[in-house]
């Protein structure tokens, strides 16, 4: 549950339960946090992955130890267009700081989804339906493992939920999530 303190879930998590156990965000997606994400994601500021990864690793200090770190995948067409997966860059840094192995292609985005920028929660969930799978060669590797999913931003949690569901469906013991920035729920 992103933003929890002493295992107290946030209001958004209470209203819309997630299928992951716990989650953390390093910053709120506003002001400087938003500018940093946009610089990394759309401004080709790949150098930001190192400090962002340090912040994320620090934010994850109180999460249960993971056996595997996995980034949220991009569809191959979006990967070609963007030239990099920002979640994979961040997962690599978190892996480095935590000494936990990262499997960059544990998950596959098998369905080309629409950009979710202007979608509400219901539309995002529908958009992500059946979009994420475990990469076939890792189906045995994930069984019984503690997985930490990494992404740059969480808005409604629809993408992370689809990823967590794929991991749990393949036999992962537990899934936690870590994002750099969390969009604050509208009050």
C-alpha positions as CSV (number, residue, x, y, z in Angstrom):
1,X,0.0,0.0,0.0
2,X,1.7,3.1,-1.2
3,X,2.3,5.7,1.4
4,X,1.6,3.6,4.4
5,X,3.1,4.3,7.8
6,X,3.4,1.5,10.3
7,X,1.3,-0.8,8.1
8,X,-1.7,1.6,8.0
9,X,-3.1,1.6,4.5
10,X,-3.8,4.8,2.6
11,X,-7.4,5.7,1.9
12,X,-7.1,4.9,-1.8
13,X,-5.9,1.4,-1.0
14,X,-8.8,0.9,1.4
15,X,-11.3,2.1,-1.2
16,X,-9.6,0.0,-4.0
17,X,-7.7,-3.0,-2.5
18,X,-4.6,-4.0,-4.5
19,X,-3.4,-7.5,-5.2
20,X,0.1,-6.7,-3.9
21,X,1.1,-6.8,-0.3
22,X,2.9,-3.6,0.3
23,X,4.2,-0.6,-1.7
24,X,6.3,2.4,-1.3
25,X,6.8,5.7,-3.3
26,X,9.9,7.9,-2.9
27,X,8.1,11.2,-3.7
28,X,4.7,12.6,-4.7
29,X,4.1,13.1,-8.4
30,X,3.9,16.9,-8.2
31,X,6.3,19.8,-8.5
32,X,9.9,18.6,-8.5
33,X,9.0,14.9,-8.5
34,X,6.9,15.4,-11.6
35,X,9.6,17.4,-13.4
36,X,12.2,14.6,-12.6
37,X,10.0,11.9,-13.9
38,X,9.2,13.8,-17.1
39,X,12.9,14.6,-17.6
40,X,13.8,10.9,-17.3
41,X,10.9,9.6,-19.3
42,X,10.6,12.1,-22.1
43,X,13.7,14.3,-21.9
44,X,16.3,11.6,-22.4
45,X,17.8,12.4,-18.9
46,X,19.0,8.8,-18.4
47,X,21.6,10.2,-15.9
48,X,18.7,10.7,-13.5
49,X,18.2,6.9,-13.1
50,X,21.1,6.7,-10.6
51,X,19.9,9.2,-8.0
52,X,16.3,8.2,-8.5
53,X,17.3,4.6,-7.9
54,X,19.0,5.6,-4.7
55,X,15.9,7.4,-3.4
56,X,13.7,4.4,-4.3
57,X,16.0,1.9,-2.6
58,X,15.9,4.1,0.5
59,X,12.1,4.3,0.3
60,X,12.0,0.4,0.1
61,X,14.1,-0.1,3.2
62,X,11.2,-1.3,5.3
63,X,9.7,-3.6,2.6
64,X,10.2,-7.3,3.1
65,X,13.3,-8.5,1.3
66,X,12.7,-9.6,-2.3
67,X,14.1,-12.5,-4.2
68,X,13.6,-10.9,-7.6
69,X,13.2,-7.3,-8.8
70,X,11.2,-6.9,-12.0
71,X,10.4,-3.7,-13.9
72,X,7.0,-2.9,-15.4
73,X,7.4,-3.8,-19.0
74,X,6.8,-1.7,-22.1
75,X,5.2,-3.1,-25.2
76,X,7.9,-3.6,-27.8
77,X,6.4,-0.9,-30.1
78,X,6.6,1.7,-27.3
79,X,10.1,0.5,-26.4
80,X,11.3,1.1,-30.0
81,X,9.7,4.5,-30.0
82,X,11.1,5.6,-26.6
83,X,14.4,3.6,-27.0
84,X,14.5,2.6,-23.3
85,X,12.3,1.4,-20.5
86,X,12.5,3.9,-17.7
87,X,11.2,1.3,-15.2
88,X,14.0,-1.1,-16.2
89,X,16.6,1.6,-15.6
90,X,15.2,2.3,-12.2
91,X,14.9,-1.4,-11.3
92,X,18.5,-1.9,-12.3
93,X,19.6,0.8,-9.8
94,X,17.3,-0.5,-7.0
95,X,18.9,-4.0,-7.7
96,X,22.3,-2.5,-7.4
97,X,21.6,-0.8,-4.1
98,X,19.8,-3.8,-2.6
99,X,22.0,-6.6,-4.0
100,X,18.8,-8.3,-5.2
101,X,18.8,-9.9,-8.7
102,X,16.8,-8.1,-11.3
103,X,15.2,-9.9,-14.2
104,X,14.5,-7.1,-16.8
105,X,12.2,-9.3,-18.9
106,X,10.4,-11.3,-16.2
107,X,7.2,-9.7,-17.4
108,X,6.0,-9.1,-21.0
109,X,3.4,-6.6,-22.1
110,X,1.7,-8.9,-24.6
111,X,-1.0,-6.5,-25.5
112,X,-0.4,-3.1,-27.0
113,X,-2.3,-0.8,-24.6
114,X,-3.4,2.7,-25.1
115,X,-1.5,5.5,-23.3
116,X,-3.3,5.9,-20.0
117,X,-2.6,9.6,-19.4
118,X,-6.2,10.8,-19.6
119,X,-8.0,7.6,-18.5
120,X,-9.9,7.2,-15.2
121,X,-9.4,4.2,-12.9
122,X,-12.1,2.0,-14.6
123,X,-10.7,2.7,-18.1
124,X,-7.1,2.0,-16.9
125,X,-8.1,-1.4,-15.4
126,X,-9.9,-2.3,-18.7
127,X,-7.0,-1.1,-20.7
128,X,-4.6,-3.4,-18.7
129,X,-6.8,-6.4,-18.8
130,X,-4.8,-9.4,-20.1
131,X,-2.0,-7.1,-21.1
132,X,0.8,-8.5,-18.9
133,X,2.3,-12.1,-18.8
134,X,5.2,-13.8,-17.3
135,X,7.9,-14.4,-20.0
136,X,7.7,-18.1,-20.7
137,X,11.3,-19.0,-19.8
138,X,10.8,-17.6,-16.3
139,X,7.6,-19.4,-15.4
140,X,9.4,-21.9,-13.2
141,X,11.9,-19.3,-11.8
142,X,9.1,-17.2,-10.2
143,X,7.4,-20.0,-8.3
144,X,7.6,-19.4,-4.5
145,X,9.6,-16.1,-4.9
146,X,9.2,-12.7,-3.3
147,X,8.9,-10.2,-6.2
148,X,9.4,-6.5,-6.1
149,X,7.8,-4.7,-9.0
150,X,9.4,-1.3,-10.0
151,X,7.9,1.5,-12.0
152,X,8.4,5.2,-12.3
153,X,4.9,6.5,-11.5
154,X,1.7,5.1,-9.9
155,X,-1.5,6.8,-10.7
156,X,-4.4,4.3,-10.0
157,X,-2.3,1.2,-9.7
158,X,-3.9,-0.6,-12.7
159,X,-0.6,-1.4,-14.4
160,X,1.1,-2.6,-11.2
161,X,-2.0,-4.6,-10.4
162,X,-1.9,-6.3,-13.8
163,X,1.8,-7.1,-13.2
164,X,1.2,-8.4,-9.7
165,X,-1.6,-10.6,-10.9
166,X,0.7,-12.1,-13.6
167,X,3.3,-12.8,-10.9
168,X,0.9,-14.3,-8.4
169,X,-0.8,-16.3,-11.2
170,X,2.6,-17.8,-12.1
171,X,3.1,-18.9,-8.4
172,X,5.0,-16.0,-6.9
173,X,4.8,-16.2,-3.1
174,X,4.3,-12.5,-2.6
175,X,4.5,-9.2,-4.6
176,X,5.4,-5.8,-3.3
177,X,5.7,-2.6,-5.4
178,X,8.1,0.3,-5.5
179,X,7.6,3.5,-7.5
180,X,9.5,6.7,-7.7
181,X,6.4,8.9,-7.6
182,X,2.8,8.5,-6.6
183,X,0.1,10.6,-8.0
184,X,-1.7,11.9,-4.9
185,X,-5.4,11.0,-4.9
186,X,-7.7,13.9,-5.5
187,X,-9.5,14.8,-2.3
